[in-house]
Amino acid sequence: MLRIRHEVNGGPEVLFAEEVDRPEPGAGEVLVRVEAVGVTLPTVRKLRGSGEPVPLGGEVAGEIVALGAGVTGFGVGDRVAGLCFADAYAEFAVLNGAMASRIPDSATAVEAVALVRSGLVARGAYEAARPEPGESVLVTAAASAVGTLALQYAKAGGAARVVAAVSSADKADFVRGLGADEVVHYGDLGGPYDVILDGVGGELLGPAVRALATGGRLVAFSSGGGTVETYELLLRGASLIGFQMRAVATGRPELYQRWQCELWQLRDAGTLRPAVHGEFPLRDAARAHTAIEQRRNLGKVVLVPR
């Protein structure tokens, strides 16, 4: 089978294709013939990270071709989506059965990778902020896969004002089309906001905290890190909350499964519309990474093995 990997850390140019044997699922795992892979910002950032290179992860959707010992609830031929933590950029990938979800017959694999993980993160981050109807919400990285769905969750949740923060003006019409009432740029976030969902981190985290209203809550869910002056929180009586979807999946699996089912219901009702920036052949993984690094993507970047 074809697999994309890297031997040294660096930019997209360090990725290369190779032919390897098909993996076998272990206990509690399923083997999937991959139809689509969602490229995530954390994976793009890890490629440039320090230390030993790590296998590439991502959202995977496809058809189950083999079951590991102890797997229940799925069978060969079922179409599923889930987060693959290693060797996701491949024609076949192994998923943890407990973290896989069935894809409805009405959905494509590309829709699944654009909706499932990003939708779960968007929902989890929004709920972590304890939003109240009538509040104002700022979403950073609003044109990203998670950001586009977070905007829609905020609108559906009764926010009085939903503001999208983007890196460039050419994304304004796109995020307005997804429900943003206003658009701001990273150099001037405006405010104050009752809730901020931050998918950027790093140098933007400080200005985001300063844009909080009295009693505001900022949920940080990116892999960008960043530091905050405690005094800025004290000054506003504000809260900084960290959110990671993996913690929910492993610590509260029943909630994780319920949220997955509800995602498809919201999609069928038209409440959530996953946005796809583009589909790239698996061999063009470097181009997909470049689109994200250059902040050109409007929605999800997807790799398609076939």
C-alpha positions as CSV (number, residue, x, y, z in Angstrom):
1,M,0.0,0.0,0.0
2,L,1.0,3.6,-0.4
3,R,2.0,5.6,2.7
4,I,3.3,9.2,3.2
5,R,5.9,9.7,5.9
6,H,9.0,11.7,6.8
7,E,12.4,10.8,8.3
8,V,13.4,14.4,9.4
9,N,11.4,17.2,10.7
10,G,10.9,20.3,8.5
11,G,8.5,21.8,6.0
12,P,6.1,20.1,3.6
13,E,9.1,19.2,1.3
14,V,10.3,16.5,3.8
15,L,7.2,14.3,3.1
16,F,7.7,11.4,0.7
17,A,5.7,8.4,-0.5
18,E,6.6,4.8,-0.1
19,E,5.2,1.3,-0.6
20,V,4.7,-0.7,2.6
21,D,2.8,-3.8,3.8
22,R,-0.8,-3.3,4.9
23,P,-1.1,-3.1,8.7
24,E,-3.1,-5.5,10.8
25,P,-5.6,-4.4,13.5
26,G,-4.8,-5.1,17.1
27,A,-7.2,-5.8,19.9
28,G,-10.0,-3.3,19.9
29,E,-9.0,-1.9,16.6
30,V,-10.4,-1.8,13.0
31,L,-8.6,-1.7,9.7
32,V,-10.0,0.8,7.3
33,R,-9.6,1.1,3.5
34,V,-9.1,4.8,3.5
35,E,-11.3,7.0,1.3
36,A,-10.4,10.4,2.8
37,V,-7.9,11.8,5.3
38,G,-8.5,15.2,7.0
39,V,-5.3,17.1,7.5
40,T,-5.1,18.8,10.9
41,L,-3.2,21.9,12.0
42,P,-1.5,20.0,15.0
43,T,-0.1,17.4,12.5
44,V,1.2,20.2,10.2
45,R,2.9,21.8,13.2
46,K,4.4,18.5,14.4
47,L,6.1,18.1,11.1
48,R,8.2,21.2,12.0
49,G,8.6,20.2,15.6
50,S,11.7,19.4,17.5
51,G,12.8,15.9,18.6
52,E,12.3,12.6,16.8
53,P,9.9,12.6,13.8
54,V,6.5,11.1,14.7
55,P,4.1,9.3,12.4
56,L,1.5,11.5,10.8
57,G,-2.0,11.4,12.3
58,G,-5.3,12.8,11.1
59,E,-9.0,12.1,10.6
60,V,-9.7,9.1,8.5
61,A,-12.9,7.9,6.8
62,G,-13.4,4.7,4.8
63,E,-14.6,1.1,4.8
64,I,-13.7,-1.5,7.4
65,V,-11.9,-4.4,5.9
66,A,-10.8,-6.3,9.1
67,L,-11.6,-6.4,12.8
68,G,-9.3,-6.8,15.7
69,A,-10.1,-9.0,18.7
70,G,-12.8,-7.8,20.9
71,V,-14.4,-5.3,18.5
72,T,-18.2,-5.1,18.8
73,G,-20.7,-2.9,17.1
74,F,-19.0,-2.9,13.7
75,G,-18.6,-5.4,10.9
76,V,-16.5,-5.7,7.7
77,G,-18.0,-3.4,5.1
78,D,-19.2,-0.7,7.5
79,R,-18.2,2.8,6.7
80,V,-16.6,4.7,9.6
81,A,-14.7,7.8,10.5
82,G,-12.4,8.4,13.4
83,L,-9.1,10.0,14.5
84,C,-6.0,8.0,13.6
85,F,-3.0,8.9,15.7
86,A,-0.3,7.3,13.6
87,D,0.1,6.6,9.9
88,A,-3.1,8.2,8.8
89,Y,-1.7,9.3,5.4
90,A,-2.0,5.9,3.8
91,E,-4.3,3.7,1.7
92,F,-5.1,1.6,4.8
93,A,-5.2,2.8,8.4
94,V,-5.9,1.4,11.9
95,L,-8.5,3.1,14.1
96,N,-9.4,2.5,17.7
97,G,-12.9,1.0,17.5
98,A,-14.1,2.9,20.6
99,M,-13.3,6.2,18.8
100,A,-14.8,5.3,15.4
101,S,-18.3,6.5,14.3
102,R,-20.5,5.1,11.6
103,I,-20.9,7.3,8.5
104,P,-24.6,7.7,7.3
105,D,-25.4,6.4,3.9
106,S,-26.3,9.9,2.8
107,A,-22.7,11.2,3.5
108,T,-19.5,10.9,1.6
109,A,-16.1,10.1,3.2
110,V,-14.9,13.7,2.5
111,E,-17.9,15.1,4.3
112,A,-17.2,12.8,7.3
113,V,-13.6,14.0,7.8
114,A,-14.8,17.6,7.4
115,L,-17.4,17.2,10.0
116,V,-16.6,14.6,12.7
117,R,-13.4,15.6,14.5
118,S,-13.7,19.3,13.7
119,G,-17.4,19.3,14.8
120,L,-16.5,17.5,18.0
121,V,-13.8,20.1,18.8
122,A,-16.0,23.0,17.9
123,R,-18.9,21.7,20.1
124,G,-16.6,20.7,23.0
125,A,-14.8,24.1,23.0
126,Y,-18.1,26.0,22.8
127,E,-19.7,24.1,25.7
128,A,-16.6,24.4,27.8
129,A,-17.2,28.2,27.7
130,R,-20.6,27.8,29.4
131,P,-22.3,30.1,27.0
132,E,-25.5,31.9,27.8
133,P,-28.1,33.0,25.2
134,G,-27.6,36.6,24.2
135,E,-23.8,36.7,24.8
136,S,-21.2,37.8,22.3
137,V,-18.7,35.2,20.9
138,L,-15.4,35.7,19.1
139,V,-14.0,32.8,17.1
140,T,-10.4,32.9,16.0
141,A,-9.1,30.9,13.0
142,A,-12.7,31.3,11.9
143,A,-12.0,30.1,8.4
144,S,-10.4,26.8,9.5
145,A,-12.3,23.5,9.6
146,V,-13.0,23.8,13.4
147,G,-13.6,27.6,13.2
148,T,-16.3,27.3,10.5
149,L,-18.2,24.9,12.6
150,A,-17.7,26.8,15.8
151,L,-19.3,29.9,14.2
152,Q,-22.3,27.8,13.3
153,Y,-22.5,26.3,16.9
154,A,-22.5,29.8,18.3
155,K,-25.3,31.0,16.0
156,A,-27.4,27.9,16.8
157,G,-26.7,28.3,20.5
158,G,-28.3,31.7,20.7
159,A,-25.4,34.1,20.7
160,A,-26.5,37.7,20.1
161,R,-23.3,38.6,18.2
162,V,-20.8,36.2,16.5
163,V,-17.6,37.7,15.4
164,A,-15.1,35.9,13.2
165,A,-11.3,36.7,13.5
166,V,-9.3,35.9,10.3
167,S,-5.8,36.3,9.1
168,S,-6.6,38.1,5.9
169,A,-9.4,40.2,4.5
170,D,-10.0,37.8,1.6
171,K,-11.7,35.4,4.0
172,A,-14.3,37.8,5.1
173,D,-17.1,36.9,2.7
174,F,-16.5,33.2,3.3
175,V,-17.0,33.4,7.1
176,R,-20.0,35.8,6.7
177,G,-21.6,33.2,4.6
178,L,-21.3,30.8,7.5
179,G,-23.1,33.1,9.9
180,A,-20.6,35.6,11.2
181,D,-22.2,38.9,12.1
182,E,-18.9,40.8,11.9
183,V,-15.3,40.1,10.8
184,V,-12.1,41.3,12.4
185,H,-8.4,40.7,11.8
186,Y,-5.8,39.5,14.2
187,G,-4.2,42.9,14.5
188,D,-7.4,44.4,16.0
189,L,-9.7,41.9,17.7
190,G,-12.0,44.5,19.0
191,G,-14.2,43.5,21.9
192,P,-15.1,43.1,24.7
193,Y,-16.5,39.5,24.2
194,D,-18.2,37.3,26.7
195,V,-16.8,34.1,25.0
196,I,-13.7,33.7,22.9
197,L,-12.9,30.3,21.2
198,D,-9.2,30.5,20.3
199,G,-7.9,28.1,17.7
200,V,-4.6,30.0,17.1
201,G,-2.8,30.4,20.4
202,G,0.8,31.7,20.4
203,E,1.2,35.4,20.1
204,L,-2.6,35.9,19.7
205,L,-3.5,34.5,23.1
206,G,-2.5,37.6,25.0
207,P,-4.5,40.0,22.9
208,A,-7.4,37.6,23.0
209,V,-7.4,37.6,26.8
210,R,-7.4,41.4,26.7
211,A,-10.5,41.4,24.5
212,L,-12.5,39.5,27.1
213,A,-15.4,41.2,28.8
214,T,-15.8,41.3,32.6
215,G,-16.5,37.7,33.6
216,G,-15.6,36.5,30.1
217,R,-14.3,33.0,29.3
218,L,-11.6,32.1,26.8
219,V,-11.4,28.5,25.6
220,A,-8.0,27.6,24.2
221,F,-8.1,24.5,22.0
222,S,-5.2,25.0,19.6
223,S,-1.8,23.4,19.6
224,G,-0.2,26.9,19.3
225,G,0.6,27.3,23.0
226,G,1.1,30.8,24.3
227,T,1.4,32.5,27.7
228,V,-1.0,34.7,29.7
229,E,-0.4,37.4,32.3
230,T,-2.5,36.3,35.3
231,Y,-3.2,40.0,36.1
232,E,-5.1,40.3,32.8
233,L,-7.5,37.6,34.1
234,L,-7.8,39.1,37.5
235,L,-8.5,42.5,36.0
236,R,-11.5,41.2,34.2
237,G,-12.6,38.5,36.6
238,A,-12.2,36.3,33.5
239,S,-11.4,32.6,33.0
240,L,-9.0,30.7,30.7
241,I,-10.1,27.2,29.9
242,G,-8.2,24.5,28.1
243,F,-10.0,22.0,25.9
244,Q,-8.8,18.8,24.2
245,M,-11.1,16.4,22.4
246,R,-8.9,13.4,23.1
247,A,-9.5,13.9,26.9
248,V,-13.2,13.6,26.3
249,A,-12.9,10.6,24.0
250,T,-10.8,8.6,26.6
251,G,-12.3,10.0,29.8
252,R,-16.0,10.2,28.8
253,P,-16.6,7.8,26.0
254,E,-20.3,7.8,26.4
255,L,-20.4,11.6,25.8
256,Y,-18.0,11.3,22.9
257,Q,-20.3,8.8,21.2
258,R,-23.5,10.9,21.9
259,W,-21.8,14.0,20.4
260,Q,-20.9,12.1,17.3
261,C,-24.5,11.0,16.7
262,E,-25.8,14.5,17.3
263,L,-23.3,15.9,14.7
264,W,-25.0,14.0,11.9
265,Q,-28.4,15.0,13.1
266,L,-27.4,18.7,13.1
267,R,-25.9,18.2,9.6
268,D,-29.1,16.6,8.3
269,A,-31.1,19.4,9.8
270,G,-29.0,22.0,8.0
271,T,-27.7,23.5,11.3
272,L,-24.1,22.5,10.5
273,R,-22.5,22.8,7.1
274,P,-19.0,21.4,6.9
275,A,-16.8,23.4,4.6
276,V,-14.1,21.7,2.4
277,H,-11.3,23.8,1.0
278,G,-10.1,21.2,-1.4
279,E,-9.3,17.5,-2.1
280,F,-5.6,16.6,-2.8
281,P,-4.3,13.2,-4.0
282,L,-2.5,11.3,-1.3
283,R,0.8,11.8,-3.1
284,D,0.3,15.5,-2.9
285,A,0.3,15.7,0.9
286,A,3.0,18.4,0.7
287,R,0.7,20.7,-1.2
288,A,-2.1,20.1,1.4
289,H,0.3,21.0,4.2
290,T,1.4,24.1,2.3
291,A,-2.2,25.3,2.0
292,I,-2.6,25.2,5.8
293,E,0.9,26.6,6.6
294,Q,0.2,29.6,4.3
295,R,-3.3,30.1,5.9
296,R,-4.9,29.8,2.5
297,N,-7.5,27.2,3.4
298,L,-11.2,28.0,3.7
299,G,-12.5,25.0,5.6
300,K,-11.1,21.4,5.6
301,V,-8.1,20.2,3.6
302,V,-8.6,16.6,2.6
303,L,-6.3,13.9,1.2
304,V,-7.9,11.4,-1.1
305,P,-6.0,8.1,-1.7
306,R,-8.0,7.3,-4.9
